[in-house]
Amino acid sequence: MPDVPFAAELRPVAEGAAFVLLFMVVFVVGRRVHQLTSTFDVEDELTVRDNAALAISVAGFYLGLAIIYVGALLGPSYGLQQDLLLVGGYALGGIALLLIARHVNDALILPGFSADEEILRDQNPGT
């Protein structure tokens, strides 16, 4: 039957689409968790106050999400379901580590310096 070879040819496309969908879910979860853990309204700062310093910070967070996802995606394959679970798990763990790193940097690396204050009040893009 011609349906069987055609279905086999579409398998890589379907697997790729599954990983793109997983990335979109991870990105939305990361975005939402970032907004919930921030001490300020991210959307208001970006759209109403046009805070370029915060835009750079948020872009760095999103870039970190992408790097974590791609890093988790690389490596040997254990089958589609197992790969989706592993990549999703590592990506969610990476989101948690990014948020923890934000607080560790403020507390241990830069004591007496408030990154949030520099970004929000002074809109310092170097922060």
trRosetta pair geometry for C-beta under 8 A, 3 or more apart (Angstrom, degrees):
i j d omega theta_ij theta_ji phi_ij phi_ji
1 4 5.4 96 76 -7 92 99
2 5 6.5 -58 -159 42 48 101
2 6 6.1 46 150 -20 75 114
3 6 5.7 -65 -147 43 32 113
3 7 6.0 33 158 -23 70 108
4 7 5.9 -54 -146 34 28 109
4 8 6.5 27 155 -18 62 106
5 8 5.5 -55 -147 37 36 113
5 9 6.4 38 153 -22 67 104
6 9 5.7 -54 -152 33 32 112
6 10 6.6 25 152 -15 64 108
7 10 5.8 -60 -149 39 34 108
7 11 7.1 59 149 -47 62 87
8 11 5.7 -24 -158 -9 38 119
9 12 7.9 -51 176 24 39 96
10 13 5.1 -60 -161 43 60 116
10 14 5.8 61 143 -25 85 104
11 14 5.8 -57 -145 37 31 110
11 15 6.3 29 158 -18 66 106
12 15 5.7 -54 -144 39 33 111
12 16 6.2 35 156 -19 66 106
13 16 5.8 -55 -148 38 29 112
13 17 6.3 31 152 -20 63 107
14 17 5.6 -52 -146 36 31 113
14 18 6.5 38 151 -25 63 102
15 18 5.6 -49 -151 29 34 115
15 19 6.8 28 153 -13 64 102
15 80 5.5 -118 -120 -109 102 118
16 19 5.9 -58 -153 37 34 107
16 20 6.4 34 150 -18 67 105
17 20 5.5 -52 -146 37 35 113
17 21 6.2 38 153 -19 66 105
18 21 5.7 -53 -148 38 30 112
18 22 6.4 33 151 -20 63 105
18 80 6.6 52 76 -169 162 114
18 84 6.2 -67 149 -88 118 126
19 22 5.4 -47 -143 36 35 115
19 23 6.5 41 153 -22 63 100
19 73 6.6 81 -159 -126 132 124
19 83 8.0 -41 -85 127 107 116
19 84 7.3 -135 -87 -99 67 82
19 87 7.1 -1 -131 94 94 167
20 23 5.7 -50 -151 32 32 113
20 24 6.6 34 150 -19 63 102
21 24 5.7 -52 -151 33 34 112
21 25 6.6 34 151 -17 65 103
22 25 5.6 -53 -150 36 34 112
22 26 6.2 34 152 -18 67 106
22 84 5.8 -156 -81 -145 148 90
22 87 6.4 71 135 100 149 120
22 88 5.7 -103 -162 -76 118 97
22 91 7.8 145 152 17 101 157
23 26 5.6 -55 -145 39 33 111
23 27 6.1 35 155 -22 66 107
23 69 5.6 81 -118 -174 94 154
24 27 5.7 -52 -145 36 29 113
24 28 6.4 28 156 -17 63 105
25 28 5.9 -55 -147 37 29 108
25 29 6.3 28 154 -16 64 108
25 88 7.7 -9 89 -123 123 110
26 29 5.7 -56 -146 40 30 111
26 30 6.1 30 155 -19 65 109
26 65 6.8 164 134 -176 103 111
26 69 6.0 142 97 -94 156 122
26 88 6.7 -151 -73 -129 110 67
26 91 4.4 -35 -136 145 142 144
26 92 7.1 -120 -127 -61 93 67
26 95 7.5 -160 -171 -47 87 125
27 30 5.7 -55 -144 38 28 111
27 31 6.2 31 155 -21 64 107
27 62 7.3 41 -143 -141 97 92
27 65 6.2 114 -107 138 68 145
28 31 5.7 -52 -145 36 30 113
28 32 6.3 27 157 -17 63 108
29 32 5.9 -59 -147 39 28 108
29 33 6.1 25 157 -16 66 109
29 92 7.0 -33 118 -105 147 88
29 95 6.8 -77 115 -76 100 170
30 33 5.9 -56 -141 40 28 108
30 34 6.2 32 157 -22 63 107
30 61 7.4 175 159 151 113 102
30 62 7.5 133 114 -108 131 60
30 65 4.7 94 159 -108 174 139
30 91 7.9 -86 -54 162 119 97
30 95 4.7 -139 -106 -112 89 121
30 98 7.8 33 -148 53 111 146
31 34 5.8 -56 -150 34 27 113
31 35 6.5 25 153 -17 62 106
31 62 7.7 24 -82 -93 89 98
32 35 5.7 -54 -150 36 32 111
32 36 6.3 28 154 -17 66 108
33 36 5.7 -55 -143 39 32 110
33 37 6.1 17 162 -8 67 113
33 95 5.9 77 66 164 151 128
33 99 6.9 -86 139 -60 113 143
34 37 6.3 -66 -141 44 24 99
34 38 6.4 33 157 -35 62 107
34 42 7.0 53 122 -60 96 162
34 58 7.3 116 149 -130 148 85
34 61 5.8 95 -115 157 147 155
34 99 7.3 -150 -98 -87 63 103
35 38 5.9 -52 -148 20 28 115
35 42 5.0 -106 -112 21 81 130
35 43 7.3 22 -126 -25 125 91
37 99 5.6 18 104 -145 169 129
38 41 7.8 157 102 -75 121 12
38 42 5.4 94 49 -52 164 102
39 116 6.0 22 49 -152 121 158
40 44 7.7 -117 159 62 87 107
40 45 6.0 55 133 -43 124 132
40 116 7.0 159 -11 -165 120 112
40 120 5.8 175 -66 -99 166 138
41 44 3.8 38 107 20 121 117
41 45 6.3 156 88 -17 66 85
42 45 5.9 -60 -149 38 29 110
42 46 6.2 18 159 -13 66 112
42 54 7.1 -175 -143 170 72 130
42 58 6.7 113 -162 -91 120 133
43 46 6.0 -63 -146 41 27 105
43 47 5.9 -7 170 7 67 117
44 47 6.6 -68 -128 50 21 89
44 48 4.9 -21 -167 24 66 123
44 49 6.7 52 141 -3 71 100
45 48 7.4 -27 -72 51 11 84
45 49 5.1 -36 -144 47 46 122
45 51 4.5 -31 169 19 90 138
45 54 4.9 19 133 47 128 172
45 120 6.7 -77 -121 -118 134 84
46 49 7.7 32 -7 56 11 80
46 50 7.5 36 178 -109 32 28
46 51 6.2 -77 -87 47 40 88
46 54 6.1 -120 -75 102 77 119
46 55 5.9 112 -126 -79 95 85
46 58 7.0 -22 -82 7 131 158
47 50 7.4 -7 176 -70 13 58
51 54 4.0 41 110 18 120 113
51 55 6.5 165 99 -19 64 84
51 119 7.1 74 167 163 129 80
51 120 7.1 -22 -134 -120 154 46
51 123 5.4 -135 -142 -118 83 104
52 55 5.2 -51 -147 33 38 119
52 56 6.6 41 154 -21 67 99
52 123 6.6 72 44 180 77 107
52 125 5.7 -29 113 -83 101 116
53 56 5.9 -51 -155 31 32 110
53 57 6.6 31 148 -16 63 107
53 118 7.4 -130 169 129 152 76
53 119 4.6 -165 124 -142 118 69
53 122 7.8 50 -18 94 168 71
53 123 4.6 176 3 -168 123 54
53 124 5.5 73 -112 67 149 34
53 125 4.5 -132 -97 -82 76 52
53 127 6.1 39 -169 46 122 104
54 57 5.3 -53 -148 38 38 114
54 58 6.0 36 155 -18 71 105
54 119 5.3 102 -74 169 74 113
54 120 7.1 54 -64 -82 119 61
54 123 7.7 -63 -13 -127 85 75
55 58 5.9 -54 -142 39 29 108
55 59 6.2 31 155 -20 63 108
56 59 5.7 -54 -145 37 28 112
56 60 6.5 33 152 -22 62 104
56 125 5.5 90 2 -151 152 88
57 60 5.7 -54 -154 32 30 113
57 61 6.7 32 149 -19 63 102
57 119 5.9 -3 -25 -126 149 145
57 127 7.5 -18 -70 102 117 88
58 61 5.5 -49 -152 32 37 114
58 62 6.4 34 151 -15 67 104
59 62 5.7 -54 -147 40 34 110
59 63 6.2 38 152 -21 66 105
60 63 5.6 -51 -143 36 31 113
60 64 6.3 38 153 -22 63 103
61 64 5.6 -53 -153 34 31 115
61 65 6.7 36 148 -22 63 101
61 98 6.3 110 -143 166 82 138
62 65 5.4 -46 -151 30 37 116
62 66 6.6 36 151 -17 65 101
63 66 5.6 -52 -151 36 35 111
63 67 6.3 35 151 -19 66 105
64 67 5.7 -53 -145 37 32 111
64 68 6.3 33 156 -19 65 105
64 94 7.5 -172 149 161 90 109
64 98 5.2 126 126 -112 142 131
65 68 5.9 -56 -149 37 28 110
65 69 6.3 28 154 -19 64 109
65 91 7.4 53 -163 -162 77 96
65 94 7.1 135 -123 115 51 120
65 95 6.8 29 -109 -88 95 84
65 98 7.3 -46 -67 -32 70 164
66 69 5.7 -55 -147 36 31 112
66 70 6.2 25 158 -14 66 107
67 70 6.0 -56 -143 40 29 106
67 71 6.1 31 156 -20 63 110
68 71 5.7 -59 -147 39 27 113
68 72 6.3 23 156 -16 64 108
68 90 7.0 -168 168 137 93 90
68 91 5.8 126 121 -123 109 61
68 94 3.3 121 -163 -178 151 163
68 95 7.6 -169 83 -46 163 56
68 98 7.5 -96 -38 -45 146 118
69 72 5.9 -60 -150 38 28 107
69 73 6.2 29 152 -24 65 110
69 87 7.0 54 -155 -180 68 101
69 91 5.0 33 -94 -106 76 117
69 94 7.6 -137 -49 55 55 155
70 73 5.4 -54 -144 34 33 116
70 74 6.6 35 158 -23 65 101
71 74 6.2 -52 -150 28 29 108
71 90 7.7 -127 96 144 89 135
72 75 7.9 -57 180 13 32 124
72 86 6.9 -175 178 132 103 81
72 87 4.6 131 127 -134 113 65
72 90 3.6 166 -115 89 132 138
72 91 5.7 -115 28 -52 158 76
72 94 7.3 -118 -38 -27 126 135
73 87 5.4 44 -84 -122 64 129
77 83 5.6 -23 -143 -73 76 133
78 82 4.0 -75 102 103 109 139
78 83 5.9 161 48 -57 76 75
78 86 7.1 86 36 -13 126 143
79 82 4.7 72 64 21 92 108
79 83 6.5 -167 83 -12 39 92
80 83 5.8 -61 -143 38 25 110
80 84 6.3 24 161 -19 64 106
81 84 5.9 -55 -148 35 28 110
81 85 6.5 25 155 -15 63 107
82 85 5.8 -57 -150 39 31 111
82 86 6.2 28 155 -17 66 109
83 86 5.8 -56 -143 40 30 109
83 87 6.0 24 162 -14 67 110
84 87 6.1 -56 -138 42 26 105
84 88 5.9 24 161 -16 62 114
85 88 5.9 -59 -141 42 24 109
85 89 6.0 24 159 -20 63 111
86 89 5.8 -58 -145 38 26 111
86 90 6.2 21 160 -13 64 108
87 90 6.0 -56 -144 40 28 107
87 91 6.1 29 155 -21 64 110
88 91 5.7 -57 -144 37 28 112
88 92 6.3 25 158 -16 65 106
89 92 5.9 -56 -146 38 29 107
89 93 6.3 28 154 -15 64 108
90 93 5.5 -55 -146 41 32 113
90 94 6.2 39 152 -25 65 105
91 94 5.4 -51 -148 33 31 116
91 95 6.7 39 150 -23 62 97
92 95 5.6 -43 -151 26 36 114
92 96 6.9 36 150 -15 62 101
93 96 5.7 -53 -154 36 36 112
93 97 6.4 33 150 -17 67 106
94 97 5.5 -54 -144 39 34 111
94 98 6.3 40 155 -23 66 101
95 98 5.8 -51 -150 32 30 112
95 99 6.6 25 154 -13 63 106
96 99 5.9 -60 -153 39 31 108
96 100 6.3 30 152 -18 67 108
97 100 5.5 -51 -141 39 35 112
97 101 6.1 40 156 -24 66 105
98 101 5.7 -53 -147 34 28 114
98 102 6.8 37 151 -27 61 99
99 102 5.7 -44 -154 22 35 116
99 103 7.2 24 153 -8 62 102
100 103 6.1 -63 -158 41 36 104
100 104 6.1 34 149 -19 71 110
101 104 5.5 -54 -138 41 34 112
101 105 6.1 40 160 -24 67 104
102 105 6.1 -53 -151 32 24 111
102 106 6.8 20 153 -13 59 107
102 115 7.9 -125 -168 69 83 148
103 106 5.7 -55 -150 38 35 110
103 107 6.1 19 159 -9 69 114
104 107 6.0 -65 -139 46 28 101
104 108 5.4 -19 -178 22 70 117
104 109 7.1 62 133 -9 72 100
105 108 7.2 -64 -110 53 14 80
105 109 4.8 -34 -147 38 56 126
105 110 6.2 21 158 13 72 104
105 115 7.2 27 111 -27 111 147
106 109 7.7 20 -17 49 11 85
106 110 6.0 -48 -131 65 34 100
106 113 7.5 -137 -145 86 64 74
106 114 7.0 34 -150 -128 112 47
106 115 5.6 -107 -94 10 99 109
106 116 7.7 10 -109 -11 142 91
107 111 6.7 21 179 -91 36 79
108 111 7.0 -3 -133 -52 14 94
110 113 4.0 -70 163 60 106 121
110 115 6.8 88 81 -48 150 98
113 118 7.4 4 176 -31 88 130
114 117 3.7 54 100 12 121 114
114 118 6.5 163 93 -13 66 82
115 118 5.7 -56 -148 38 34 111
115 119 6.1 28 156 -16 68 109
115 127 5.4 154 -147 174 76 117
116 119 5.9 -60 -145 41 28 107
116 120 5.8 9 165 -5 68 116
117 120 6.2 -62 -131 47 24 98
117 121 5.2 -10 -175 14 67 120
117 122 7.3 49 139 2 68 98
118 121 7.2 -45 -99 51 13 87
118 122 5.2 -37 -152 46 51 119
118 124 4.5 -52 172 39 94 127
118 127 4.0 148 113 -81 130 155
119 122 7.7 17 -22 58 8 77
119 123 6.9 33 -177 -113 37 35
119 124 6.6 -87 -84 50 39 75
119 127 5.3 -129 -64 86 78 137
120 123 7.4 -22 171 -67 10 61
122 127 7.9 108 76 -23 113 136
124 127 4.5 80 94 -16 105 109
